[in-house]
Amino acid sequence: MQEIEAIYENGVLRPLGPLALKESQTVRLLIAASSGGARLDGSLLDRAKAEVAASPNGPTLEEIRRRLSVIPGSMADFVAAERGEY
């Protein structure tokens, strides 16, 4: 038996982590709603806060937009590819 967290999006449950299952394996689900929304990695959030606090001259919004504008494709395409959605 495995206990995993998933998010419900557009009528589909999406696991938030890897599953030890074979392709096309049938499973039985017991669903317990989580009390919170999306879960963030606490250590990642703490590290990001520390980096922001240590950098008094962080990039401006315009600088971030300029850097992002040279990345080919779209963020939506990237996220869909990462999730295996086509």
TORRODREN-207852 format. One record per atom (N, C-alpha, C): residue number from 1; residue in one letter; atom name; z, x, y. Coordinates in nm, 4 decimals. Layout:
residues N
@k = NUM	r = A	a = CA	pz = Z	px = X	py = Y
...
This chain:
residues 86
@k = 1	r = M	a = N	pz = 0.0000	px = 0.0847	py = -0.1175
@k = 1	r = M	a = CA	pz = 0.0000	px = 0.0000	py = 0.0000
@k = 1	r = M	a = C	pz = 0.0000	px = 0.0893	py = 0.1239
@k = 2	r = Q	a = N	pz = -0.0774	px = 0.0507	py = 0.2254
@k = 2	r = Q	a = CA	pz = -0.0848	px = 0.1234	py = 0.3513
@k = 2	r = Q	a = C	pz = -0.0400	px = 0.0329	py = 0.4640
@k = 3	r = E	a = N	pz = 0.0257	px = 0.0903	py = 0.5621
@k = 3	r = E	a = CA	pz = 0.0563	px = 0.0160	py = 0.6843
@k = 3	r = E	a = C	pz = -0.0197	px = 0.0843	py = 0.7966
@k = 4	r = I	a = N	pz = -0.1050	px = 0.0088	py = 0.8637
@k = 4	r = I	a = CA	pz = -0.1861	px = 0.0638	py = 0.9717
@k = 4	r = I	a = C	pz = -0.1795	px = -0.0299	py = 1.0913
@k = 5	r = E	a = N	pz = -0.2164	px = 0.0221	py = 1.2063
@k = 5	r = E	a = CA	pz = -0.2297	px = -0.0622	py = 1.3245
@k = 5	r = E	a = C	pz = -0.3777	px = -0.0834	py = 1.3498
@k = 6	r = A	a = N	pz = -0.4110	px = -0.2007	py = 1.4004
@k = 6	r = A	a = CA	pz = -0.5499	px = -0.2339	py = 1.4308
@k = 6	r = A	a = C	pz = -0.5529	px = -0.3123	py = 1.5602
@k = 7	r = I	a = N	pz = -0.6703	px = -0.3196	py = 1.6188
@k = 7	r = I	a = CA	pz = -0.6891	px = -0.4012	py = 1.7380
@k = 7	r = I	a = C	pz = -0.7933	px = -0.5074	py = 1.7047
@k = 8	r = Y	a = N	pz = -0.7723	px = -0.6273	py = 1.7558
@k = 8	r = Y	a = CA	pz = -0.8647	px = -0.7378	py = 1.7329
@k = 8	r = Y	a = C	pz = -0.9587	px = -0.7474	py = 1.8516
@k = 9	r = E	a = N	pz = -1.0881	px = -0.7221	py = 1.8286
@k = 9	r = E	a = CA	pz = -1.1887	px = -0.7244	py = 1.9354
@k = 9	r = E	a = C	pz = -1.3115	px = -0.8006	py = 1.8870
@k = 10	r = N	a = N	pz = -1.3533	px = -0.8977	py = 1.9656
@k = 10	r = N	a = CA	pz = -1.4766	px = -0.9708	py = 1.9358
@k = 10	r = N	a = C	pz = -1.4816	px = -1.0230	py = 1.7921
@k = 11	r = G	a = N	pz = -1.3697	px = -1.0752	py = 1.7446
@k = 11	r = G	a = CA	pz = -1.3653	px = -1.1346	py = 1.6116
@k = 11	r = G	a = C	pz = -1.3537	px = -1.0366	py = 1.4970
@k = 12	r = V	a = N	pz = -1.3282	px = -0.9090	py = 1.5278
@k = 12	r = V	a = CA	pz = -1.3217	px = -0.8061	py = 1.4238
@k = 12	r = V	a = C	pz = -1.1935	px = -0.7258	py = 1.4393
@k = 13	r = L	a = N	pz = -1.1243	px = -0.7012	py = 1.3271
@k = 13	r = L	a = CA	pz = -1.0086	px = -0.6114	py = 1.3287
@k = 13	r = L	a = C	pz = -1.0594	px = -0.4685	py = 1.3165
@k = 14	r = R	a = N	pz = -1.0213	px = -0.3812	py = 1.4120
@k = 14	r = R	a = CA	pz = -1.0628	px = -0.2413	py = 1.4105
@k = 14	r = R	a = C	pz = -0.9388	px = -0.1544	py = 1.3893
@k = 15	r = P	a = N	pz = -0.9345	px = -0.0793	py = 1.2789
@k = 15	r = P	a = CA	pz = -0.8216	px = 0.0097	py = 1.2545
@k = 15	r = P	a = C	pz = -0.8101	px = 0.1149	py = 1.3636
@k = 16	r = L	a = N	pz = -0.6876	px = 0.1511	py = 1.4003
@k = 16	r = L	a = CA	pz = -0.6644	px = 0.2546	py = 1.5009
@k = 16	r = L	a = C	pz = -0.6522	px = 0.3925	py = 1.4382
@k = 17	r = G	a = N	pz = -0.6724	px = 0.4003	py = 1.3094
@k = 17	r = G	a = CA	pz = -0.6663	px = 0.5278	py = 1.2399
@k = 17	r = G	a = C	pz = -0.7470	px = 0.5203	py = 1.1119
@k = 18	r = P	a = N	pz = -0.7587	px = 0.6338	py = 1.0423
@k = 18	r = P	a = CA	pz = -0.8371	px = 0.6359	py = 0.9181
@k = 18	r = P	a = C	pz = -0.7702	px = 0.5544	py = 0.8081
@k = 19	r = L	a = N	pz = -0.8514	px = 0.5031	py = 0.7172
@k = 19	r = L	a = CA	pz = -0.8023	px = 0.4253	py = 0.6040
@k = 19	r = L	a = C	pz = -0.8407	px = 0.4952	py = 0.4737
@k = 20	r = A	a = N	pz = -0.7499	px = 0.4962	py = 0.3786
@k = 20	r = A	a = CA	pz = -0.7782	px = 0.5542	py = 0.2473
@k = 20	r = A	a = C	pz = -0.8383	px = 0.4452	py = 0.1590
@k = 21	r = L	a = N	pz = -0.9624	px = 0.4082	py = 0.1886
@k = 21	r = L	a = CA	pz = -1.0317	px = 0.3028	py = 0.1146
@k = 21	r = L	a = C	pz = -1.1702	px = 0.3509	py = 0.0747
@k = 22	r = K	a = N	pz = -1.2210	px = 0.2933	py = -0.0346
@k = 22	r = K	a = CA	pz = -1.3580	px = 0.3195	py = -0.0757
@k = 22	r = K	a = C	pz = -1.4493	px = 0.2226	py = -0.0012
@k = 23	r = E	a = N	pz = -1.5731	px = 0.2640	py = 0.0215
@k = 23	r = E	a = CA	pz = -1.6711	px = 0.1783	py = 0.0877
@k = 23	r = E	a = C	pz = -1.6854	px = 0.0470	py = 0.0101
@k = 24	r = S	a = N	pz = -1.6831	px = -0.0636	py = 0.0810
@k = 24	r = S	a = CA	pz = -1.6974	px = -0.1998	py = 0.0269
@k = 24	r = S	a = C	pz = -1.5782	px = -0.2446	py = -0.0574
@k = 25	r = Q	a = N	pz = -1.4672	px = -0.1732	py = -0.0515
@k = 25	r = Q	a = CA	pz = -1.3480	px = -0.2114	py = -0.1271
@k = 25	r = Q	a = C	pz = -1.2884	px = -0.3382	py = -0.0672
@k = 26	r = T	a = N	pz = -1.2493	px = -0.4324	py = -0.1500
@k = 26	r = T	a = CA	pz = -1.1838	px = -0.5543	py = -0.1044
@k = 26	r = T	a = C	pz = -1.0355	px = -0.5253	py = -0.0852
@k = 27	r = V	a = N	pz = -0.9794	px = -0.5759	py = 0.0239
@k = 27	r = V	a = CA	pz = -0.8378	px = -0.5570	py = 0.0524
@k = 27	r = V	a = C	pz = -0.7746	px = -0.6907	py = 0.0870
@k = 28	r = R	a = N	pz = -0.6439	px = -0.6959	py = 0.0836
@k = 28	r = R	a = CA	pz = -0.5692	px = -0.8138	py = 0.1256
@k = 28	r = R	a = C	pz = -0.4886	px = -0.7746	py = 0.2479
@k = 29	r = L	a = N	pz = -0.4959	px = -0.8539	py = 0.3542
@k = 29	r = L	a = CA	pz = -0.4281	px = -0.8220	py = 0.4789
@k = 29	r = L	a = C	pz = -0.3097	px = -0.9136	py = 0.5024
@k = 30	r = L	a = N	pz = -0.1996	px = -0.8563	py = 0.5463
@k = 30	r = L	a = CA	pz = -0.0849	px = -0.9305	py = 0.5961
@k = 30	r = L	a = C	pz = -0.0755	px = -0.8938	py = 0.7432
@k = 31	r = I	a = N	pz = -0.0849	px = -0.9909	py = 0.8310
@k = 31	r = I	a = CA	pz = -0.0936	px = -0.9620	py = 0.9735
@k = 31	r = I	a = C	pz = 0.0370	px = -0.9951	py = 1.0442
@k = 32	r = A	a = N	pz = 0.0903	px = -0.8968	py = 1.1155
@k = 32	r = A	a = CA	pz = 0.2080	px = -0.9149	py = 1.2001
@k = 32	r = A	a = C	pz = 0.1678	px = -0.8701	py = 1.3399
@k = 33	r = A	a = N	pz = 0.1737	px = -0.9608	py = 1.4358
@k = 33	r = A	a = CA	pz = 0.1330	px = -0.9274	py = 1.5723
@k = 33	r = A	a = C	pz = 0.2274	px = -0.8235	py = 1.6312
@k = 34	r = S	a = N	pz = 0.1697	px = -0.7280	py = 1.7019
@k = 34	r = S	a = CA	pz = 0.2470	px = -0.6262	py = 1.7706
@k = 34	r = S	a = C	pz = 0.2985	px = -0.6837	py = 1.9015
@k = 35	r = S	a = N	pz = 0.4144	px = -0.6387	py = 1.9446
@k = 35	r = S	a = CA	pz = 0.4713	px = -0.6907	py = 2.0695
@k = 35	r = S	a = C	pz = 0.4048	px = -0.6308	py = 2.1918
@k = 36	r = G	a = N	pz = 0.3430	px = -0.5142	py = 2.1771
@k = 36	r = G	a = CA	pz = 0.2808	px = -0.4484	py = 2.2916
@k = 36	r = G	a = C	pz = 0.1307	px = -0.4593	py = 2.2880
@k = 37	r = G	a = N	pz = 0.0673	px = -0.4076	py = 2.3923
@k = 37	r = G	a = CA	pz = -0.0773	px = -0.4025	py = 2.3981
@k = 37	r = G	a = C	pz = -0.1258	px = -0.2762	py = 2.3320
@k = 38	r = A	a = N	pz = -0.2255	px = -0.2139	py = 2.3909
@k = 38	r = A	a = CA	pz = -0.2797	px = -0.0907	py = 2.3361
@k = 38	r = A	a = C	pz = -0.1728	px = 0.0183	py = 2.3385
@k = 39	r = R	a = N	pz = -0.1678	px = 0.0957	py = 2.2311
@k = 39	r = R	a = CA	pz = -0.0677	px = 0.2012	py = 2.2191
@k = 39	r = R	a = C	pz = -0.1253	px = 0.3338	py = 2.2659
@k = 40	r = L	a = N	pz = -0.0503	px = 0.4044	py = 2.3471
@k = 40	r = L	a = CA	pz = -0.0919	px = 0.5358	py = 2.3940
@k = 40	r = L	a = C	pz = -0.0120	px = 0.6437	py = 2.3230
@k = 41	r = D	a = N	pz = -0.0747	px = 0.7558	py = 2.3001
@k = 41	r = D	a = CA	pz = -0.0063	px = 0.8715	py = 2.2440
@k = 41	r = D	a = C	pz = 0.0885	px = 0.9242	py = 2.3511
@k = 42	r = G	a = N	pz = 0.2189	px = 0.9132	py = 2.3292
@k = 42	r = G	a = CA	pz = 0.3185	px = 0.9527	py = 2.4284
@k = 42	r = G	a = C	pz = 0.3094	px = 1.0987	py = 2.4685
@k = 43	r = S	a = N	pz = 0.2840	px = 1.1873	py = 2.3722
@k = 43	r = S	a = CA	pz = 0.2751	px = 1.3299	py = 2.4052
@k = 43	r = S	a = C	pz = 0.1524	px = 1.3581	py = 2.4911
@k = 44	r = L	a = N	pz = 0.0423	px = 1.2914	py = 2.4644
@k = 44	r = L	a = CA	pz = -0.0773	px = 1.3089	py = 2.5453
@k = 44	r = L	a = C	pz = -0.0537	px = 1.2599	py = 2.6877
@k = 45	r = L	a = N	pz = 0.0109	px = 1.1463	py = 2.7013
@k = 45	r = L	a = CA	pz = 0.0414	px = 1.0923	py = 2.8331
@k = 45	r = L	a = C	pz = 0.1355	px = 1.1845	py = 2.9094
@k = 46	r = D	a = N	pz = 0.2381	px = 1.2360	py = 2.8432
@k = 46	r = D	a = CA	pz = 0.3315	px = 1.3288	py = 2.9082
@k = 46	r = D	a = C	pz = 0.2601	px = 1.4556	py = 2.9544
@k = 47	r = R	a = N	pz = 0.1712	px = 1.5086	py = 2.8701
@k = 47	r = R	a = CA	pz = 0.0978	px = 1.6294	py = 2.9066
@k = 47	r = R	a = C	pz = 0.0067	px = 1.6047	py = 3.0269
@k = 48	r = A	a = N	pz = -0.0598	px = 1.4881	py = 3.0277
@k = 48	r = A	a = CA	pz = -0.1473	px = 1.4546	py = 3.1411
@k = 48	r = A	a = C	pz = -0.0671	px = 1.4414	py = 3.2700
@k = 49	r = K	a = N	pz = 0.0491	px = 1.3781	py = 3.2633
@k = 49	r = K	a = CA	pz = 0.1344	px = 1.3649	py = 3.3818
@k = 49	r = K	a = C	pz = 0.1781	px = 1.5020	py = 3.4328
@k = 50	r = A	a = N	pz = 0.2131	px = 1.5918	py = 3.3405
@k = 50	r = A	a = CA	pz = 0.2564	px = 1.7266	py = 3.3798
@k = 50	r = A	a = C	pz = 0.1420	px = 1.8033	py = 3.4455
@k = 51	r = E	a = N	pz = 0.0203	px = 1.7885	py = 3.3924
@k = 51	r = E	a = CA	pz = -0.0945	px = 1.8573	py = 3.4521
@k = 51	r = E	a = C	pz = -0.1233	px = 1.8053	py = 3.5921
@k = 52	r = V	a = N	pz = -0.1135	px = 1.6754	py = 3.6118
@k = 52	r = V	a = CA	pz = -0.1360	px = 1.6177	py = 3.7445
@k = 52	r = V	a = C	pz = -0.0293	px = 1.6658	py = 3.8418
@k = 53	r = A	a = N	pz = 0.0966	px = 1.6677	py = 3.7981
@k = 53	r = A	a = CA	pz = 0.2057	px = 1.7115	py = 3.8845
@k = 53	r = A	a = C	pz = 0.1916	px = 1.8598	py = 3.9215
@k = 54	r = A	a = N	pz = 0.1384	px = 1.9410	py = 3.8302
@k = 54	r = A	a = CA	pz = 0.1247	px = 2.0852	py = 3.8546
@k = 54	r = A	a = C	pz = 0.0018	px = 2.1192	py = 3.9378
@k = 55	r = S	a = N	pz = -0.0849	px = 2.0239	py = 3.9609
@k = 55	r = S	a = CA	pz = -0.2087	px = 2.0494	py = 4.0347
@k = 55	r = S	a = C	pz = -0.2087	px = 1.9711	py = 4.1651
@k = 56	r = P	a = N	pz = -0.1570	px = 2.0319	py = 4.2737
@k = 56	r = P	a = CA	pz = -0.1501	px = 1.9590	py = 4.4001
@k = 56	r = P	a = C	pz = -0.2870	px = 1.9284	py = 4.4599
@k = 57	r = N	a = N	pz = -0.3885	px = 2.0055	py = 4.4232
@k = 57	r = N	a = CA	pz = -0.5224	px = 1.9854	py = 4.4775
@k = 57	r = N	a = C	pz = -0.6181	px = 1.9411	py = 4.3678
@k = 58	r = G	a = N	pz = -0.5892	px = 1.8295	py = 4.3067
@k = 58	r = G	a = CA	pz = -0.6746	px = 1.7782	py = 4.2010
@k = 58	r = G	a = C	pz = -0.8094	px = 1.7351	py = 4.2554
@k = 59	r = P	a = N	pz = -0.9046	px = 1.7074	py = 4.1658
@k = 59	r = P	a = CA	pz = -1.0377	px = 1.6668	py = 4.2115
@k = 59	r = P	a = C	pz = -1.0338	px = 1.5310	py = 4.2809
@k = 60	r = T	a = N	pz = -1.1228	px = 1.5148	py = 4.3754
@k = 60	r = T	a = CA	pz = -1.1339	px = 1.3860	py = 4.4437
@k = 60	r = T	a = C	pz = -1.2127	px = 1.2900	py = 4.3550
@k = 61	r = L	a = N	pz = -1.2059	px = 1.1636	py = 4.3869
@k = 61	r = L	a = CA	pz = -1.2822	px = 1.0642	py = 4.3135
@k = 61	r = L	a = C	pz = -1.4311	px = 1.0952	py = 4.3221
@k = 62	r = E	a = N	pz = -1.4764	px = 1.1401	py = 4.4381
@k = 62	r = E	a = CA	pz = -1.6178	px = 1.1755	py = 4.4547
@k = 62	r = E	a = C	pz = -1.6570	px = 1.2924	py = 4.3652
@k = 63	r = E	a = N	pz = -1.5685	px = 1.3923	py = 4.3524
@k = 63	r = E	a = CA	pz = -1.5948	px = 1.5065	py = 4.2637
@k = 63	r = E	a = C	pz = -1.6040	px = 1.4612	py = 4.1189
@k = 64	r = I	a = N	pz = -1.5166	px = 1.3737	py = 4.0779
@k = 64	r = I	a = CA	pz = -1.5205	px = 1.3213	py = 3.9405
@k = 64	r = I	a = C	pz = -1.6509	px = 1.2455	py = 3.9175
@k = 65	r = R	a = N	pz = -1.6894	px = 1.1610	py = 4.0119
@k = 65	r = R	a = CA	pz = -1.8158	px = 1.0863	py = 3.9997
@k = 65	r = R	a = C	pz = -1.9349	px = 1.1818	py = 3.9906
@k = 66	r = R	a = N	pz = -1.9347	px = 1.2870	py = 4.0730
@k = 66	r = R	a = CA	pz = -2.0437	px = 1.3842	py = 4.0715
@k = 66	r = R	a = C	pz = -2.0545	px = 1.4515	py = 3.9355
@k = 67	r = R	a = N	pz = -1.9406	px = 1.4913	py = 3.8799
@k = 67	r = R	a = CA	pz = -1.9414	px = 1.5589	py = 3.7492
@k = 67	r = R	a = C	pz = -1.9837	px = 1.4643	py = 3.6375
@k = 68	r = L	a = N	pz = -1.9384	px = 1.3405	py = 3.6436
@k = 68	r = L	a = CA	pz = -1.9750	px = 1.2436	py = 3.5399
@k = 68	r = L	a = C	pz = -2.1224	px = 1.2051	py = 3.5477
@k = 69	r = S	a = N	pz = -2.1799	px = 1.2105	py = 3.6670
@k = 69	r = S	a = CA	pz = -2.3180	px = 1.1657	py = 3.6853
@k = 69	r = S	a = C	pz = -2.4199	px = 1.2534	py = 3.6127
@k = 70	r = V	a = N	pz = -2.3844	px = 1.3760	py = 3.5783
@k = 70	r = V	a = CA	pz = -2.4795	px = 1.4646	py = 3.5104
@k = 70	r = V	a = C	pz = -2.4746	px = 1.4512	py = 3.3584
@k = 71	r = I	a = N	pz = -2.3825	px = 1.3726	py = 3.3069
@k = 71	r = I	a = CA	pz = -2.3721	px = 1.3518	py = 3.1628
@k = 71	r = I	a = C	pz = -2.4792	px = 1.2502	py = 3.1219
@k = 72	r = P	a = N	pz = -2.5656	px = 1.2854	py = 3.0260
@k = 72	r = P	a = CA	pz = -2.6710	px = 1.1927	py = 2.9855
@k = 72	r = P	a = C	pz = -2.6139	px = 1.0718	py = 2.9106
@k = 73	r = G	a = N	pz = -2.6858	px = 0.9600	py = 2.9154
@k = 73	r = G	a = CA	pz = -2.6436	px = 0.8397	py = 2.8456
@k = 73	r = G	a = C	pz = -2.5359	px = 0.7661	py = 2.9226
@k = 74	r = S	a = N	pz = -2.4643	px = 0.6801	py = 2.8526
@k = 74	r = S	a = CA	pz = -2.3580	px = 0.6036	py = 2.9168
@k = 74	r = S	a = C	pz = -2.2305	px = 0.6152	py = 2.8349
@k = 75	r = M	a = N	pz = -2.1189	px = 0.5884	py = 2.8985
@k = 75	r = M	a = CA	pz = -1.9906	px = 0.5908	py = 2.8271
@k = 75	r = M	a = C	pz = -1.9900	px = 0.4850	py = 2.7175
@k = 76	r = A	a = N	pz = -2.0526	px = 0.3691	py = 2.7432
@k = 76	r = A	a = CA	pz = -2.0581	px = 0.2631	py = 2.6426
@k = 76	r = A	a = C	pz = -2.1314	px = 0.3126	py = 2.5175
@k = 77	r = D	a = N	pz = -2.2428	px = 0.3855	py = 2.5364
@k = 77	r = D	a = CA	pz = -2.3160	px = 0.4401	py = 2.4223
@k = 77	r = D	a = C	pz = -2.2295	px = 0.5398	py = 2.3455
@k = 78	r = F	a = N	pz = -2.1552	px = 0.6225	py = 2.4182
@k = 78	r = F	a = CA	pz = -2.0689	px = 0.7214	py = 2.3554
@k = 78	r = F	a = C	pz = -1.9599	px = 0.6537	py = 2.2721
@k = 79	r = V	a = N	pz = -1.8940	px = 0.5532	py = 2.3300
@k = 79	r = V	a = CA	pz = -1.7868	px = 0.4827	py = 2.2584
@k = 79	r = V	a = C	pz = -1.8424	px = 0.4117	py = 2.1357
@k = 80	r = A	a = N	pz = -1.9580	px = 0.3476	py = 2.1481
@k = 80	r = A	a = CA	pz = -2.0190	px = 0.2784	py = 2.0351
@k = 80	r = A	a = C	pz = -2.0519	px = 0.3774	py = 1.9241
@k = 81	r = A	a = N	pz = -2.1038	px = 0.4941	py = 1.9599
@k = 81	r = A	a = CA	pz = -2.1366	px = 0.5959	py = 1.8596
@k = 81	r = A	a = C	pz = -2.0106	px = 0.6474	py = 1.7920
@k = 82	r = E	a = N	pz = -1.9040	px = 0.6694	py = 1.8681
@k = 82	r = E	a = CA	pz = -1.7776	px = 0.7175	py = 1.8118
@k = 82	r = E	a = C	pz = -1.7200	px = 0.6166	py = 1.7130
@k = 83	r = R	a = N	pz = -1.7366	px = 0.4886	py = 1.7411
@k = 83	r = R	a = CA	pz = -1.6833	px = 0.3830	py = 1.6538
@k = 83	r = R	a = C	pz = -1.7771	px = 0.3508	py = 1.5387
@k = 84	r = G	a = N	pz = -1.8976	px = 0.4056	py = 1.5422
@k = 84	r = G	a = CA	pz = -1.9936	px = 0.3756	py = 1.4375
@k = 84	r = G	a = C	pz = -2.0640	px = 0.2434	py = 1.4583
@k = 85	r = E	a = N	pz = -2.0661	px = 0.1944	py = 1.5813
@k = 85	r = E	a = CA	pz = -2.1337	px = 0.0694	py = 1.6125
@k = 85	r = E	a = C	pz = -2.2759	px = 0.1001	py = 1.6578
@k = 86	r = Y	a = N	pz = -2.3691	px = 0.0228	py = 1.6077
@k = 86	r = Y	a = CA	pz = -2.5097	px = 0.0469	py = 1.6465
@k = 86	r = Y	a = C	pz = -2.5765	px = -0.0796	py = 1.6856
